[in-house]
Amino acid sequence: MFKMKKRSYRVFEGLRVATLVSYIGGFIDAYTYNTQDGRFASIQTGNLLYLVIHLVEGHIARAFSYVIPIFSLF
């Protein structure tokens, strides 16, 4: 019925690439968090959390600064 395609790479190579991408993403997020005043480069969840926290605390101008990174990836 359905034929499975044969992979042109081995499973451990995919795992290696996934691990490398995770480390690179983590480094970029840690770097931008420390250098860009607490904003994450690729973690939308973190930016959303800080947006809501600042909105609840009543810091509207500070909360708006998190809107730009959130919508820049869409």
PDB file of N, CA, C and O in Angstrom:
ATOM      1  N   MET A   1       0.822  -1.188   0.000  1.00  0.00           N
ATOM      2  CA  MET A   1       0.000   0.000   0.000  1.00  0.00           C
ATOM      3  C   MET A   1       0.871   1.258   0.000  1.00  0.00           C
ATOM      4  O   MET A   1       0.915   1.988  -0.990  1.00  0.00           O
ATOM      5  N   PHE A   2       1.550   1.503   1.096  1.00  0.00           N
ATOM      6  CA  PHE A   2       2.452   2.653   1.167  1.00  0.00           C
ATOM      7  C   PHE A   2       3.883   2.140   1.184  1.00  0.00           C
ATOM      8  O   PHE A   2       4.226   1.231   1.939  1.00  0.00           O
ATOM      9  N   LYS A   3       4.689   2.725   0.360  1.00  0.00           N
ATOM     10  CA  LYS A   3       6.102   2.378   0.383  1.00  0.00           C
ATOM     11  C   LYS A   3       6.857   3.409   1.208  1.00  0.00           C
ATOM     12  O   LYS A   3       6.666   4.615   1.051  1.00  0.00           O
ATOM     13  N   MET A   4       7.698   2.922   2.070  1.00  0.00           N
ATOM     14  CA  MET A   4       8.507   3.821   2.887  1.00  0.00           C
ATOM     15  C   MET A   4       9.749   4.204   2.087  1.00  0.00           C
ATOM     16  O   MET A   4      10.408   3.352   1.491  1.00  0.00           O
ATOM     17  N   LYS A   5      10.053   5.487   2.086  1.00  0.00           N
ATOM     18  CA  LYS A   5      11.268   5.939   1.422  1.00  0.00           C
ATOM     19  C   LYS A   5      12.480   5.550   2.248  1.00  0.00           C
ATOM     20  O   LYS A   5      12.469   5.619   3.477  1.00  0.00           O
ATOM     21  N   LYS A   6      13.496   5.152   1.565  1.00  0.00           N
ATOM     22  CA  LYS A   6      14.733   4.855   2.270  1.00  0.00           C
ATOM     23  C   LYS A   6      15.462   6.162   2.552  1.00  0.00           C
ATOM     24  O   LYS A   6      15.634   6.996   1.663  1.00  0.00           O
ATOM     25  N   ARG A   7      15.885   6.327   3.789  1.00  0.00           N
ATOM     26  CA  ARG A   7      16.579   7.548   4.178  1.00  0.00           C
ATOM     27  C   ARG A   7      17.971   7.584   3.555  1.00  0.00           C
ATOM     28  O   ARG A   7      18.637   6.559   3.411  1.00  0.00           O
ATOM     29  N   SER A   8      18.383   8.778   3.195  1.00  0.00           N
ATOM     30  CA  SER A   8      19.717   8.928   2.643  1.00  0.00           C
ATOM     31  C   SER A   8      20.735   9.264   3.735  1.00  0.00           C
ATOM     32  O   SER A   8      21.908   9.499   3.446  1.00  0.00           O
ATOM     33  N   TYR A   9      20.280   9.287   4.983  1.00  0.00           N
ATOM     34  CA  TYR A   9      21.172   9.540   6.108  1.00  0.00           C
ATOM     35  C   TYR A   9      20.846   8.558   7.215  1.00  0.00           C
ATOM     36  O   TYR A   9      19.757   7.985   7.245  1.00  0.00           O
ATOM     37  N   ARG A  10      21.770   8.368   8.105  1.00  0.00           N
ATOM     38  CA  ARG A  10      21.541   7.459   9.221  1.00  0.00           C
ATOM     39  C   ARG A  10      20.918   8.222  10.388  1.00  0.00           C
ATOM     40  O   ARG A  10      21.054   9.442  10.483  1.00  0.00           O
ATOM     41  N   VAL A  11      20.246   7.510  11.261  1.00  0.00           N
ATOM     42  CA  VAL A  11      19.509   8.126  12.366  1.00  0.00           C
ATOM     43  C   VAL A  11      20.435   8.928  13.270  1.00  0.00           C
ATOM     44  O   VAL A  11      20.067  10.025  13.690  1.00  0.00           O
ATOM     45  N   PHE A  12      21.613   8.423  13.581  1.00  0.00           N
ATOM     46  CA  PHE A  12      22.492   9.137  14.503  1.00  0.00           C
ATOM     47  C   PHE A  12      22.968  10.465  13.915  1.00  0.00           C
ATOM     48  O   PHE A  12      23.307  11.384  14.661  1.00  0.00           O
ATOM     49  N   GLU A  13      22.997  10.574  12.590  1.00  0.00           N
ATOM     50  CA  GLU A  13      23.372  11.855  11.984  1.00  0.00           C
ATOM     51  C   GLU A  13      22.280  12.893  12.217  1.00  0.00           C
ATOM     52  O   GLU A  13      22.584  14.060  12.464  1.00  0.00           O
ATOM     53  N   GLY A  14      21.020  12.489  12.142  1.00  0.00           N
ATOM     54  CA  GLY A  14      19.909  13.394  12.438  1.00  0.00           C
ATOM     55  C   GLY A  14      19.938  13.840  13.886  1.00  0.00           C
ATOM     56  O   GLY A  14      19.660  15.002  14.184  1.00  0.00           O
ATOM     57  N   LEU A  15      20.268  12.940  14.780  1.00  0.00           N
ATOM     58  CA  LEU A  15      20.369  13.271  16.201  1.00  0.00           C
ATOM     59  C   LEU A  15      21.517  14.248  16.442  1.00  0.00           C
ATOM     60  O   LEU A  15      21.403  15.167  17.253  1.00  0.00           O
ATOM     61  N   ARG A  16      22.610  14.042  15.737  1.00  0.00           N
ATOM     62  CA  ARG A  16      23.751  14.953  15.858  1.00  0.00           C
ATOM     63  C   ARG A  16      23.382  16.371  15.421  1.00  0.00           C
ATOM     64  O   ARG A  16      23.740  17.345  16.082  1.00  0.00           O
ATOM     65  N   VAL A  17      22.677  16.475  14.322  1.00  0.00           N
ATOM     66  CA  VAL A  17      22.266  17.790  13.810  1.00  0.00           C
ATOM     67  C   VAL A  17      21.276  18.441  14.762  1.00  0.00           C
ATOM     68  O   VAL A  17      21.380  19.637  15.035  1.00  0.00           O
ATOM     69  N   ALA A  18      20.317  17.675  15.272  1.00  0.00           N
ATOM     70  CA  ALA A  18      19.329  18.218  16.213  1.00  0.00           C
ATOM     71  C   ALA A  18      20.007  18.726  17.479  1.00  0.00           C
ATOM     72  O   ALA A  18      19.631  19.775  18.003  1.00  0.00           O
ATOM     73  N   THR A  19      20.991  18.001  17.973  1.00  0.00           N
ATOM     74  CA  THR A  19      21.720  18.425  19.160  1.00  0.00           C
ATOM     75  C   THR A  19      22.497  19.704  18.889  1.00  0.00           C
ATOM     76  O   THR A  19      22.506  20.618  19.713  1.00  0.00           O
ATOM     77  N   LEU A  20      23.143  19.766  17.746  1.00  0.00           N
ATOM     78  CA  LEU A  20      23.910  20.957  17.379  1.00  0.00           C
ATOM     79  C   LEU A  20      23.013  22.183  17.256  1.00  0.00           C
ATOM     80  O   LEU A  20      23.368  23.261  17.731  1.00  0.00           O
ATOM     81  N   VAL A  21      21.855  22.026  16.625  1.00  0.00           N
ATOM     82  CA  VAL A  21      20.919  23.146  16.476  1.00  0.00           C
ATOM     83  C   VAL A  21      20.407  23.599  17.845  1.00  0.00           C
ATOM     84  O   VAL A  21      20.225  24.795  18.070  1.00  0.00           O
ATOM     85  N   SER A  22      20.174  22.656  18.756  1.00  0.00           N
ATOM     86  CA  SER A  22      19.722  23.019  20.107  1.00  0.00           C
ATOM     87  C   SER A  22      20.775  23.826  20.850  1.00  0.00           C
ATOM     88  O   SER A  22      20.454  24.819  21.503  1.00  0.00           O
ATOM     89  N   TYR A  23      22.023  23.408  20.755  1.00  0.00           N
ATOM     90  CA  TYR A  23      23.104  24.151  21.415  1.00  0.00           C
ATOM     91  C   TYR A  23      23.272  25.547  20.822  1.00  0.00           C
ATOM     92  O   TYR A  23      23.452  26.520  21.554  1.00  0.00           O
ATOM     93  N   ILE A  24      23.212  25.640  19.513  1.00  0.00           N
ATOM     94  CA  ILE A  24      23.363  26.941  18.868  1.00  0.00           C
ATOM     95  C   ILE A  24      22.220  27.874  19.259  1.00  0.00           C
ATOM     96  O   ILE A  24      22.453  29.044  19.561  1.00  0.00           O
ATOM     97  N   GLY A  25      20.981  27.362  19.254  1.00  0.00           N
ATOM     98  CA  GLY A  25      19.831  28.171  19.660  1.00  0.00           C
ATOM     99  C   GLY A  25      19.936  28.620  21.107  1.00  0.00           C
ATOM    100  O   GLY A  25      19.608  29.762  21.428  1.00  0.00           O
ATOM    101  N   GLY A  26      20.388  27.736  21.979  1.00  0.00           N
ATOM    102  CA  GLY A  26      20.565  28.095  23.378  1.00  0.00           C
ATOM    103  C   GLY A  26      21.623  29.160  23.567  1.00  0.00           C
ATOM    104  O   GLY A  26      21.451  30.075  24.372  1.00  0.00           O
ATOM    105  N   PHE A  27      22.721  29.047  22.830  1.00  0.00           N
ATOM    106  CA  PHE A  27      23.777  30.056  22.925  1.00  0.00           C
ATOM    107  C   PHE A  27      23.272  31.413  22.447  1.00  0.00           C
ATOM    108  O   PHE A  27      23.523  32.433  23.088  1.00  0.00           O
ATOM    109  N   ILE A  28      22.558  31.424  21.318  1.00  0.00           N
ATOM    110  CA  ILE A  28      22.044  32.690  20.787  1.00  0.00           C
ATOM    111  C   ILE A  28      21.061  33.317  21.769  1.00  0.00           C
ATOM    112  O   ILE A  28      21.092  34.530  21.980  1.00  0.00           O
ATOM    113  N   ASP A  29      20.196  32.518  22.368  1.00  0.00           N
ATOM    114  CA  ASP A  29      19.250  33.063  23.345  1.00  0.00           C
ATOM    115  C   ASP A  29      19.962  33.587  24.588  1.00  0.00           C
ATOM    116  O   ASP A  29      19.614  34.657  25.088  1.00  0.00           O
ATOM    117  N   ALA A  30      20.942  32.861  25.091  1.00  0.00           N
ATOM    118  CA  ALA A  30      21.677  33.324  26.269  1.00  0.00           C
ATOM    119  C   ALA A  30      22.432  34.614  25.959  1.00  0.00           C
ATOM    120  O   ALA A  30      22.461  35.534  26.777  1.00  0.00           O
ATOM    121  N   TYR A  31      23.032  34.678  24.795  1.00  0.00           N
ATOM    122  CA  TYR A  31      23.786  35.871  24.402  1.00  0.00           C
ATOM    123  C   TYR A  31      22.877  37.090  24.274  1.00  0.00           C
ATOM    124  O   TYR A  31      23.184  38.155  24.810  1.00  0.00           O
ATOM    125  N   THR A  32      21.749  36.935  23.561  1.00  0.00           N
ATOM    126  CA  THR A  32      20.863  38.084  23.381  1.00  0.00           C
ATOM    127  C   THR A  32      20.167  38.466  24.682  1.00  0.00           C
ATOM    128  O   THR A  32      19.885  39.644  24.901  1.00  0.00           O
ATOM    129  N   TYR A  33      19.884  37.496  25.552  1.00  0.00           N
ATOM    130  CA  TYR A  33      19.274  37.823  26.842  1.00  0.00           C
ATOM    131  C   TYR A  33      20.215  38.693  27.665  1.00  0.00           C
ATOM    132  O   TYR A  33      19.778  39.639  28.320  1.00  0.00           O
ATOM    133  N   ASN A  34      21.483  38.381  27.635  1.00  0.00           N
ATOM    134  CA  ASN A  34      22.464  39.146  28.421  1.00  0.00           C
ATOM    135  C   ASN A  34      22.829  40.479  27.788  1.00  0.00           C
ATOM    136  O   ASN A  34      23.148  41.429  28.504  1.00  0.00           O
ATOM    137  N   THR A  35      22.791  40.573  26.481  1.00  0.00           N
ATOM    138  CA  THR A  35      23.245  41.802  25.822  1.00  0.00           C
ATOM    139  C   THR A  35      22.115  42.713  25.357  1.00  0.00           C
ATOM    140  O   THR A  35      22.349  43.896  25.111  1.00  0.00           O
ATOM    141  N   GLN A  36      20.907  42.198  25.230  1.00  0.00           N
ATOM    142  CA  GLN A  36      19.801  42.990  24.689  1.00  0.00           C
ATOM    143  C   GLN A  36      18.734  43.291  25.741  1.00  0.00           C
ATOM    144  O   GLN A  36      17.546  43.343  25.422  1.00  0.00           O
ATOM    145  N   ASP A  37      19.140  43.483  26.958  1.00  0.00           N
ATOM    146  CA  ASP A  37      18.251  43.925  28.036  1.00  0.00           C
ATOM    147  C   ASP A  37      17.121  42.936  28.311  1.00  0.00           C
ATOM    148  O   ASP A  37      15.970  43.343  28.469  1.00  0.00           O
ATOM    149  N   GLY A  38      17.434  41.648  28.369  1.00  0.00           N
ATOM    150  CA  GLY A  38      16.460  40.650  28.777  1.00  0.00           C
ATOM    151  C   GLY A  38      15.514  40.186  27.695  1.00  0.00           C
ATOM    152  O   GLY A  38      14.439  39.676  28.011  1.00  0.00           O
ATOM    153  N   ARG A  39      15.864  40.339  26.442  1.00  0.00           N
ATOM    154  CA  ARG A  39      15.024  39.839  25.349  1.00  0.00           C
ATOM    155  C   ARG A  39      15.662  38.597  24.754  1.00  0.00           C
ATOM    156  O   ARG A  39      16.885  38.488  24.662  1.00  0.00           O
ATOM    157  N   PHE A  40      14.804  37.656  24.349  1.00  0.00           N
ATOM    158  CA  PHE A  40      15.287  36.433  23.730  1.00  0.00           C
ATOM    159  C   PHE A  40      15.245  36.580  22.211  1.00  0.00           C
ATOM    160  O   PHE A  40      14.365  37.255  21.676  1.00  0.00           O
ATOM    161  N   ALA A  41      16.185  35.956  21.522  1.00  0.00           N
ATOM    162  CA  ALA A  41      16.222  36.040  20.063  1.00  0.00           C
ATOM    163  C   ALA A  41      15.256  35.057  19.424  1.00  0.00           C
ATOM    164  O   ALA A  41      14.611  35.390  18.430  1.00  0.00           O
ATOM    165  N   SER A  42      15.140  33.858  19.970  1.00  0.00           N
ATOM    166  CA  SER A  42      14.335  32.856  19.279  1.00  0.00           C
ATOM    167  C   SER A  42      13.294  32.168  20.152  1.00  0.00           C
ATOM    168  O   SER A  42      12.549  31.325  19.654  1.00  0.00           O
ATOM    169  N   ILE A  43      13.221  32.492  21.406  1.00  0.00           N
ATOM    170  CA  ILE A  43      12.225  31.856  22.263  1.00  0.00           C
ATOM    171  C   ILE A  43      11.022  32.779  22.393  1.00  0.00           C
ATOM    172  O   ILE A  43      11.047  33.750  23.150  1.00  0.00           O
ATOM    173  N   GLN A  44       9.983  32.468  21.654  1.00  0.00           N
ATOM    174  CA  GLN A  44       8.783  33.297  21.716  1.00  0.00           C
ATOM    175  C   GLN A  44       8.068  33.149  23.055  1.00  0.00           C
ATOM    176  O   GLN A  44       7.432  34.096  23.519  1.00  0.00           O
ATOM    177  N   THR A  45       8.159  31.989  23.678  1.00  0.00           N
ATOM    178  CA  THR A  45       7.498  31.784  24.964  1.00  0.00           C
ATOM    179  C   THR A  45       8.064  32.723  26.025  1.00  0.00           C
ATOM    180  O   THR A  45       7.309  33.305  26.804  1.00  0.00           O
ATOM    181  N   GLY A  46       9.375  32.874  26.062  1.00  0.00           N
ATOM    182  CA  GLY A  46       9.990  33.775  27.031  1.00  0.00           C
ATOM    183  C   GLY A  46       9.579  35.213  26.815  1.00  0.00           C
ATOM    184  O   GLY A  46       9.302  35.937  27.771  1.00  0.00           O
ATOM    185  N   ASN A  47       9.539  35.632  25.554  1.00  0.00           N
ATOM    186  CA  ASN A  47       9.111  36.994  25.259  1.00  0.00           C
ATOM    187  C   ASN A  47       7.648  37.210  25.625  1.00  0.00           C
ATOM    188  O   ASN A  47       7.287  38.277  26.122  1.00  0.00           O
ATOM    189  N   LEU A  48       6.802  36.209  25.386  1.00  0.00           N
ATOM    190  CA  LEU A  48       5.388  36.328  25.765  1.00  0.00           C
ATOM    191  C   LEU A  48       5.230  36.409  27.285  1.00  0.00           C
ATOM    192  O   LEU A  48       4.414  37.182  27.788  1.00  0.00           O
ATOM    193  N   LEU A  49       6.006  35.618  28.005  1.00  0.00           N
ATOM    194  CA  LEU A  49       5.925  35.671  29.464  1.00  0.00           C
ATOM    195  C   LEU A  49       6.308  37.042  29.997  1.00  0.00           C
ATOM    196  O   LEU A  49       5.621  37.593  30.857  1.00  0.00           O
ATOM    197  N   TYR A  50       7.399  37.592  29.489  1.00  0.00           N
ATOM    198  CA  TYR A  50       7.806  38.921  29.945  1.00  0.00           C
ATOM    199  C   TYR A  50       6.801  39.992  29.533  1.00  0.00           C
ATOM    200  O   TYR A  50       6.588  40.954  30.271  1.00  0.00           O
ATOM    201  N   LEU A  51       6.189  39.839  28.379  1.00  0.00           N
ATOM    202  CA  LEU A  51       5.146  40.778  27.959  1.00  0.00           C
ATOM    203  C   LEU A  51       3.989  40.777  28.951  1.00  0.00           C
ATOM    204  O   LEU A  51       3.535  41.839  29.379  1.00  0.00           O
ATOM    205  N   VAL A  52       3.518  39.605  29.313  1.00  0.00           N
ATOM    206  CA  VAL A  52       2.391  39.507  30.250  1.00  0.00           C
ATOM    207  C   VAL A  52       2.796  39.987  31.638  1.00  0.00           C
ATOM    208  O   VAL A  52       2.013  40.668  32.300  1.00  0.00           O
ATOM    209  N   ILE A  53       3.981  39.656  32.087  1.00  0.00           N
ATOM    210  CA  ILE A  53       4.432  40.092  33.412  1.00  0.00           C
ATOM    211  C   ILE A  53       4.458  41.611  33.491  1.00  0.00           C
ATOM    212  O   ILE A  53       3.993  42.187  34.475  1.00  0.00           O
ATOM    213  N   HIS A  54       4.994  42.263  32.469  1.00  0.00           N
ATOM    214  CA  HIS A  54       5.071  43.726  32.491  1.00  0.00           C
ATOM    215  C   HIS A  54       3.692  44.370  32.326  1.00  0.00           C
ATOM    216  O   HIS A  54       3.444  45.444  32.876  1.00  0.00           O
ATOM    217  N   LEU A  55       2.806  43.734  31.584  1.00  0.00           N
ATOM    218  CA  LEU A  55       1.438  44.255  31.477  1.00  0.00           C
ATOM    219  C   LEU A  55       0.721  44.188  32.822  1.00  0.00           C
ATOM    220  O   LEU A  55       0.044  45.139  33.211  1.00  0.00           O
ATOM    221  N   VAL A  56       0.865  43.077  33.529  1.00  0.00           N
ATOM    222  CA  VAL A  56       0.215  42.920  34.837  1.00  0.00           C
ATOM    223  C   VAL A  56       0.778  43.905  35.849  1.00  0.00           C
ATOM    224  O   VAL A  56       0.045  44.436  36.682  1.00  0.00           O
ATOM    225  N   GLU A  57       2.081  44.148  35.774  1.00  0.00           N
ATOM    226  CA  GLU A  57       2.702  45.099  36.700  1.00  0.00           C
ATOM    227  C   GLU A  57       2.406  46.550  36.339  1.00  0.00           C
ATOM    228  O   GLU A  57       2.716  47.454  37.115  1.00  0.00           O
ATOM    229  N   GLY A  58       1.811  46.783  35.174  1.00  0.00           N
ATOM    230  CA  GLY A  58       1.437  48.126  34.775  1.00  0.00           C
ATOM    231  C   GLY A  58       2.503  48.890  34.012  1.00  0.00           C
ATOM    232  O   GLY A  58       2.370  50.098  33.814  1.00  0.00           O
ATOM    233  N   HIS A  59       3.550  48.218  33.581  1.00  0.00           N
ATOM    234  CA  HIS A  59       4.620  48.841  32.806  1.00  0.00           C
ATOM    235  C   HIS A  59       4.307  48.684  31.318  1.00  0.00           C
ATOM    236  O   HIS A  59       4.867  47.818  30.645  1.00  0.00           O
ATOM    237  N   ILE A  60       3.416  49.522  30.817  1.00  0.00           N
ATOM    238  CA  ILE A  60       2.921  49.389  29.442  1.00  0.00           C
ATOM    239  C   ILE A  60       4.033  49.651  28.429  1.00  0.00           C
ATOM    240  O   ILE A  60       4.158  48.908  27.455  1.00  0.00           O
ATOM    241  N   ALA A  61       4.833  50.680  28.633  1.00  0.00           N
ATOM    242  CA  ALA A  61       5.903  50.998  27.678  1.00  0.00           C
ATOM    243  C   ALA A  61       6.943  49.875  27.640  1.00  0.00           C
ATOM    244  O   ALA A  61       7.427  49.507  26.570  1.00  0.00           O
ATOM    245  N   ARG A  62       7.277  49.342  28.797  1.00  0.00           N
ATOM    246  CA  ARG A  62       8.237  48.229  28.856  1.00  0.00           C
ATOM    247  C   ARG A  62       7.654  46.984  28.204  1.00  0.00           C
ATOM    248  O   ARG A  62       8.370  46.248  27.525  1.00  0.00           O
ATOM    249  N   ALA A  63       6.363  46.741  28.403  1.00  0.00           N
ATOM    250  CA  ALA A  63       5.711  45.578  27.796  1.00  0.00           C
ATOM    251  C   ALA A  63       5.672  45.700  26.278  1.00  0.00           C
ATOM    252  O   ALA A  63       5.822  44.703  25.572  1.00  0.00           O
ATOM    253  N   PHE A  64       5.474  46.899  25.777  1.00  0.00           N
ATOM    254  CA  PHE A  64       5.408  47.089  24.324  1.00  0.00           C
ATOM    255  C   PHE A  64       6.737  46.755  23.653  1.00  0.00           C
ATOM    256  O   PHE A  64       6.757  46.365  22.485  1.00  0.00           O
ATOM    257  N   SER A  65       7.844  46.901  24.373  1.00  0.00           N
ATOM    258  CA  SER A  65       9.143  46.589  23.777  1.00  0.00           C
ATOM    259  C   SER A  65       9.294  45.093  23.482  1.00  0.00           C
ATOM    260  O   SER A  65      10.169  44.710  22.705  1.00  0.00           O
ATOM    261  N   TYR A  66       8.465  44.250  24.083  1.00  0.00           N
ATOM    262  CA  TYR A  66       8.502  42.816  23.793  1.00  0.00           C
ATOM    263  C   TYR A  66       7.608  42.440  22.617  1.00  0.00           C
ATOM    264  O   TYR A  66       7.695  41.322  22.111  1.00  0.00           O
ATOM    265  N   VAL A  67       6.763  43.343  22.184  1.00  0.00           N
ATOM    266  CA  VAL A  67       5.872  43.056  21.052  1.00  0.00           C
ATOM    267  C   VAL A  67       6.668  42.946  19.754  1.00  0.00           C
ATOM    268  O   VAL A  67       6.371  42.094  18.917  1.00  0.00           O
ATOM    269  N   ILE A  68       7.661  43.789  19.584  1.00  0.00           N
ATOM    270  CA  ILE A  68       8.455  43.790  18.345  1.00  0.00           C
ATOM    271  C   ILE A  68       9.162  42.446  18.123  1.00  0.00           C
ATOM    272  O   ILE A  68       9.050  41.902  17.024  1.00  0.00           O
ATOM    273  N   PRO A  69       9.893  41.871  19.114  1.00  0.00           N
ATOM    274  CA  PRO A  69      10.506  40.566  18.857  1.00  0.00           C
ATOM    275  C   PRO A  69       9.492  39.452  18.632  1.00  0.00           C
ATOM    276  O   PRO A  69       9.759  38.508  17.889  1.00  0.00           O
ATOM    277  N   ILE A  70       8.331  39.558  19.272  1.00  0.00           N
ATOM    278  CA  ILE A  70       7.325  38.506  19.111  1.00  0.00           C
ATOM    279  C   ILE A  70       6.798  38.476  17.689  1.00  0.00           C
ATOM    280  O   ILE A  70       6.703  37.408  17.085  1.00  0.00           O
ATOM    281  N   PHE A  71       6.457  39.631  17.149  1.00  0.00           N
ATOM    282  CA  PHE A  71       5.864  39.674  15.809  1.00  0.00           C
ATOM    283  C   PHE A  71       6.891  39.711  14.682  1.00  0.00           C
ATOM    284  O   PHE A  71       6.518  39.626  13.512  1.00  0.00           O
ATOM    285  N   SER A  72       8.161  39.834  15.006  1.00  0.00           N
ATOM    286  CA  SER A  72       9.160  39.869  13.939  1.00  0.00           C
ATOM    287  C   SER A  72       9.367  38.517  13.284  1.00  0.00           C
ATOM    288  O   SER A  72       9.866  38.450  12.161  1.00  0.00           O
ATOM    289  N   LEU A  73       8.999  37.450  13.953  1.00  0.00           N
ATOM    290  CA  LEU A  73       9.185  36.111  13.392  1.00  0.00           C
ATOM    291  C   LEU A  73       7.988  35.616  12.607  1.00  0.00           C
ATOM    292  O   LEU A  73       8.063  34.547  12.002  1.00  0.00           O
ATOM    293  N   PHE A  74       6.900  36.343  12.593  1.00  0.00           N
ATOM    294  CA  PHE A  74       5.704  35.871  11.875  1.00  0.00           C
ATOM    295  C   PHE A  74       5.744  36.262  10.436  1.00  0.00           C
ATOM    296  O   PHE A  74       4.821  35.947   9.685  1.00  0.00           O
TER     297      PHE A  74
END
